[in-house]
Amino acid sequence: MTILIILFLIFLGILLLLLEFAVIPGITIAGIGGLILFGVSIYLAFDHYGPIAGFATLAFILIVSPLLVYRFFKGKTGKKMVLESEITGTVDEVNEEKVHVGDKGITLGRLAPMGKVRVNGETIEGKSVSGFVDENVKIKVVEIEKTHVNVEPINQE
């Protein structure tokens, strides 16, 4: 009878871990409960059947449980739960051949403190170094970073 209890605890522990990974991710009661059930089943195996059965139960839990979880997520049901999309977006970089420090331009929108600016015909992301700058204000490029330029209004010189 104890063998059935040990197998049931292992089965329930695997079920709780699958529930933890698939339905309620994070460290929750299901994951902790699954690990506790594994521990109780190992304890019962050692206590009732001795070290050989205890180590066999431990080996079964350490080898078979991860394999079952892996097979679950590679199967049809698991593939429906796993996000497999790829991110294809890119970040626009400043064309340093066309935009240089000291170039003048205009704000296309309000810089609060970031927004769009047009410098030498290029529309790029601009960041104000001196607070908010309204729309259609002439600006000067102070610094060029990889994805944006730092600008300041020209009338503050």
N, C-alpha and C positions, 0 to 999 in steps of 0.2 A: 504494500500500500504506500509506503514511503517513496518508492521509486516513482509512482504516479504523481505524488505531490511534488517531488523534485522536478519532474518533467513539466508539470503544469506551471510551476513557478518560473521555470526557464522560458516556457512558451509565453506566459503572461509578461515576463520581463522584456522579451523581444518585441511583443506587441506594444508595450508602453514606449519602448525606444523608437519604434516606427512611428507611433503617434507623435512622439516628441519631435522627430526629424521632419515629418510630413505635414502635420496639422498645426501644431503649436510650437514653432521653433523658439529656441532660447533655453535657458536653464530653468525648467519648470518642474512641477510636481510629477509629471509623467516621466521625465528623464531620471529624476532622483528616485522615483518609485521603481523604475525598471532596474536601476543599479542596486537598490536595496533588495529587490526580489532575486537578482543574481547572487548577491551575497548570502541571502538566506538559503538558497538552494545549494550553494557550495558548502555552507555550514552543515546543513542536514546530511549531505553526502559524506562529509568527513565524520560527522557524529554517529551516523547509523551504519555506515558501510566501511569506514576506515580510510587510510591515506590513499590507497590506489583508486578507489571510487571518487574520493574528493578531488584528487589531481585530474582524473578523467573528466569530471564535471567542470573543473576550472578550465581545462584545455578545450573542452567542447564550447564553453561560453566564449573563451578568447578567440577561438578560430571560427566556429560556425556562425556565431551571432553577427560579426562584421560581414561575413560572406552573404548572409541572408539579407542584411540591410543593403549591401552593394547590389545584389541581384534584384531586390525590390526596386531600387531607383533606376536600374538599367532595363527593367521590364516595361510593358506597355503602360501600366498604371503609374509607375514612377516617372516615366518620361513626360506624362501630362502635367506633373507637378514641378518639374525642373525647368527653369528659365534657360533657354538656349539661344536667345537672340544676341546679335553682335552689335556693338556700337560702331557706327560708321561715320559719325560726326567728326569734324575737325575744328580746330581753333584757328581763326584767321591770324596770321602773323603780319607784323608791320613790314612793308616793303622798304628796306633801308636804302635801296637804290634811288627811290623817288622821294622819300621823306628824310630830312636831315634836321639836326638841332639848329634852331634859329629860323626855320621856315615859318612862314605866316599862313594862317588859314582862318576858317570861320566855324563857329559851332552850328551844328544842324539841329540840335535839341539842347535842352537845358543840361548842363553838367552839374550833377548833384551827388557826389562830386564826379561821377563818370557819365559819359554819354557819347554821342557820335559827333565827330568833327570832320571837316573836309580840308585836307592840306595837299596842295599841288595836284588837285584832281582826284585824290585818293580819299575814299570814305573809310575812316578807321575809328577805333574806340579811343576816346581821349579821357584823361583824368586831370581834373583841375588841381593845381598845387596850392591855390589860394581861396578855397571855399567854393561856393556855388557861382556858376557863370550862366547867364541867361542865353536864350537862343539868339542866333544871328549876331554874335559878338565876335569881333576880330581877336584872334589868339595867336600866340607864338609858341612853337615847340621848344620845351626846355630840356626834355630828356626822352630818349627812345628806349622803351622796354620791348620785350619779345612780342607781347600781344596788344600793347597799347602805347600811346604816347602821353607824356605828362606835359600839360600846357598851362599857360597863364594868360590872362587878358592883356592885350597890348597897352591899353590905357593906364596900366599900373606901373609903367616903366619910369 
